[in-house]
Amino acid sequence: MTLLGTSDLDVFPLALGGNVFGWTADRDASFAILDAYVDGGGNFIDTADSYSHWVPGHSGGESERIIGEWLAARRPSGVTVATKVSQHPEFPGLSAGNVRAAAEASLKRLGADTIDLYYAHFDDPATPLEETVAAFGALVADGLVRHIAVSNYSADRIRAWISLADELGVARPIAIQPHYNLVHRNDVEAEIIPLAEERGLGLVPYFALAAGFLTGKYRSTDAAAVDTPRAAGAAKYATEHGLRVVGELERIADEHGTSIPAVALAWLRAQPTVIAPIASASRVDQVAGLLNGARLQLSDEDLTVLRSVSDWSPAAD
């Protein structure tokens, strides 16, 4: 377990993504996945109030509701649940009233008294940042939220959030959730990681497996070869560069007697300020590979090779 940023949240070094719950994993499959993750030592579940509003017939909140039903049925101890606000169709944006209403709705779906970690899911330029910062601070002061965090924010906006929090005397963010993986590195390493190191923030990267591309399932540059609901997200990484990365992951996985996703997650875990990459499973048999990624220790040589092969410029292909 590892403390998240400057908080008291002691989390497993792999967060289980809840974006698939109610989407590609129905209630029974979601329960089985959650059971396997916790039985394997996991304690950090990531979701958002908007999951899975994009599915026909869904309105958002399906993932939170399933997690809440699982929590009520299993009553696990020591589980940290993170959720997010700004993208639910009924609660768009980060105005003060919306942030509170969305948090209350999330608490009801989760069947919880307090949200362990509450993210601003996306920046909202239509709302003054001071209003948003004060609203999140009030949630902490009122006991509805333990800790706050930001996702998909630029380094400059995160710095501004921290400065405003200090001016207002409210809680600072403790974590950042960026898009970060072996085939999407540059902006995070150039801007977000230095900020996290400077301010004591922990990174909880999403798309840790590049929407499934870094599982090794997609081995063709032909986007038409993909055939699942999530495949379109993975297809964009299936370039010559991306396939070279997968090839190196496979070689290292074979040397360690493990899986391609385990190596991809282990590389990400080894990066500065990264606390717990987020990865999801649509089937219970995928959970073991994620858990292996939380425990595998790569050699310095492995890390160097992966960093080298994943460095890329347009001229590389």
N, C-alpha and C positions, 0 to 999 in steps of 0.2 A: 504494500500500500504506500501511497505517496500523498503528502499534503498538497492541496491545490492552491497555488499562489501563496498568499499570506493568511489564508483561512485555516479553520480547524477541520475542513472537510478532508478526511483521509480516504482516498479513492484508489480503486484497482486501476492499474495502468492500461486499461482498455475499457472504454465506455461502449456500452451496447446501444446502438442506434435504434430508436423506436420509429423511424420514418416508415418502415415496412408494415408496422402493426395496423391491421385494418385495410391494408393495401395488398401487398403480395403475400402476406401472412394473415390468415384469418384468426379468429379469437383462439381456437384450440391450438393452432400452430404457434401463435404468439406466446401463449401460456407455456408451451413445451420449450420454446427458445429461452424464455425468461428463467424457467426452472433450471435448464441446463447451464445457463450462464452463472446463476447464483450458486448452484451446486459445484461449479468449477472454481469458485472463489471470487467471482465478480460481484461488485456492489454499486456500480455507477451506470445509471440509465439515462439516456438523453432522448428528449422528444421536443415537440413544439405544439402550440395550440392549433396551428393550421394543418397538421397532418391528419387525415389525408383528403383535404378538400378538393383535390384535383380528380378524384375518382367519381365517376358518374353516380349520382344518388347520395354522395357524401357531402357534408356541410362543414367539415373541420372538427377537430377534437376527438376523432375516432381513436387515434393512438393513445391520447391521454386517458380516454375512457377505458380502454382495454388494460392499460397499466394500472389504473385505479382498481379495476375489478380483480386483477391479479394480486395487487397489494392487499386487498381486503380478504381474498381467499387464502393467501399464503402467510401473510403477516411476517415477512422477513425482517430480521433485525439488521440495523446498520446499513441499509440501502440508501444511497443518495440519488435523488431524482432531479434532473435539470429539465426545465422547459423554457419556452420562448414566447415573446409577444411581438406583434406588428403585422402579421400576415394572415390572421384569421379573417375570413370574409365579413364577420360581424364586428370585428375589433381591429380594423386596419389602422396602422400608424402608431405614433408614440405620444399623443397628447396625454395630459395628466389624467383626465377622466377615462380615457380609453385604456391606459395602462392599468389602472386600478380595476376597472370592470373586467378586463381580460384576465387579470390575476385571480380575481374572485371566481370567475368561470372555470379557470384551470384547476383551482383548489377543489371546486365541487366535483369536477370530472375525476380528479385524482383521489378524491376521498381523503384529502389531507388538510391539516390545519395550517401548515407552513410549506412553502416551496423552498427546497434546499438551495437551488441555484437558478436564478431567473435572468434570462438573457434578453437584451434588446436584439431582436432577430436581424433586422436590417435598419440602417440609419433612415431617419425620416426628416428630410430637409424642409418639409412644410411646417414642422413644429420646432419652435426655438429649443435649442439643446438644453438651456437652463431649465425649461419646463419639464423636459424628460428626466433630467438628472434629479431634480427635486421630487418628481413623482416616484422614481425608483427608491430614492432615499426614504421617502415617507412609508413605502411598503416595508422596508427593513425596520424603521422605527416603530411601526405598528405591529410588527411580528408576523406579517403575512409572508415575508420572504427572509431567508437567512442571509444569503449573499447574492450579489448581482454580478453580471458579466455582459460582454458585448460580442456580437457576431457580425461579420461582414462590415466592419467599420475600418476606415482608413486610420493610419497611425496618427495623423494630425487630429482627427476627430476624437480619438481615444485620449490623446493628451489634453484636448479641450475639456472632455468629460471629467477627467481627473482633476483638472484645475478648478472647474466649477464645483465639483463635489467638495473640494477643500474649502472653497470660498463659502459654500452654503453650510458646511459642517455636517455633511451627510456621508453615507457609506460610499467608498470607492469601489469600482469593479475589481474583482480578484482574478478574472480569467478572460481570455479572448478565444473565440472560436473562429478560426480562419479556414479557408479552403487551402489545404496543404497536403501534398503527397509527392512521391518520387517523380511524377510527370507534371507537377504544378508547384514550382518551388520559388521562383525568383522574387516576386513581390513580398512574400512572407519573410524570406531570409534577408532581404535588403532593408525592410522597414519595420515589420511587426516584431520579429525576434529581438532586434536591438532595443525596441521600446519595452518589450516584456522583461528583458534582462535589467533594464534601467529601473523599472517600476515594480519589480517583484511579481509580475503577472504570470499565470500558468496558461499554456496553450493546450486547447482541446480540439485538435484539428478535425474538421469534417471532410467527407470524401477521401478518407484515409486510404481507401483502396480504389480511388478514381472511378466511383460508381460501378465497381466490379471489374474494371479493366485489369487491375493489379492482382486479380485472382488467377490470371492465366487462362481464363475461359475464352477470351477473344483473341484469336491468333491471325486475323485477316485484316488487311487494310480496306476490304470491301464492306462498307457500312450496311449493305443489303444482307450481309451474312448474319446479322443479329436478329433475334426473334423473341425477345421477352420484353415485358413492360419497362424494365430498367435499362435495356440494352442500348437505347438511343443515347443515354448519358455516357455510356462506356465507349461507344463507337468513335467519338471524336478523338479519343486518345490512341486509336489504332493506326498510328502513323509508323513510318519506318523507325523513327526515334523511339516511340513507345514500345514497339515490338523488340527493339534491342534491350530496353530496360527489362522487359518480361523475360527475355532469354537469359539475362544475367541473374535475375531473381531465381529462375528455375535451376540454374547451375549451382547457386549457393544453397538453395533449398535441398537439392540432392545431396550435397556434401554434409548437410546437417541432419539429414533424414527427416525433413519436415516439409511443410507446404509453401507454395509461392506466397499466399497472403500472409502467412506467419512471418516470412522474411521481410515483406514490405512493411508490415506493422512494426517489426523490431527495428528496422532502419529509422522509421519516423519517431519511435520512442527515444532513440538515441540522440535526437537533435536537441539543441539548446532550448530550454524552457518548456519543452513538450512534456506534458504530464500524462495525458491519456488520449490517444487517437480514438476517434469514433468509427466503429464499423458495425454493420447490421448483418443479420442473417434472416433469410426467408424460410430456411428449413433447419430443423434441430441438428441435423448432421453437419451443418456448417459451423456450429458453435465451437467445437473442439479446435479447429484451425485458428479461430480468433483468440481463444485462450492461449494457444501455443505462442501466438504473436505477442502476448503480454509477458511471456516468460523467457523467450529466446534471447540470448545474448550473442550478438554478432561480434566477430573479431574486428580489430582496427582495419585489417586488410579488407574484410568484407565491406565495411562502411566506406572505405576509400574507393573501392571499385564501384560501388553503387552510386556514390556521389559523382564519380567521373563519368559513368555511362549515362547518368541522368542529366548532366550538364548539356545544354542544348542551345543552339541558335538556329535561325532559319536556314543558314547555309549548311547546317549539318546534314540535311536530307537533300 
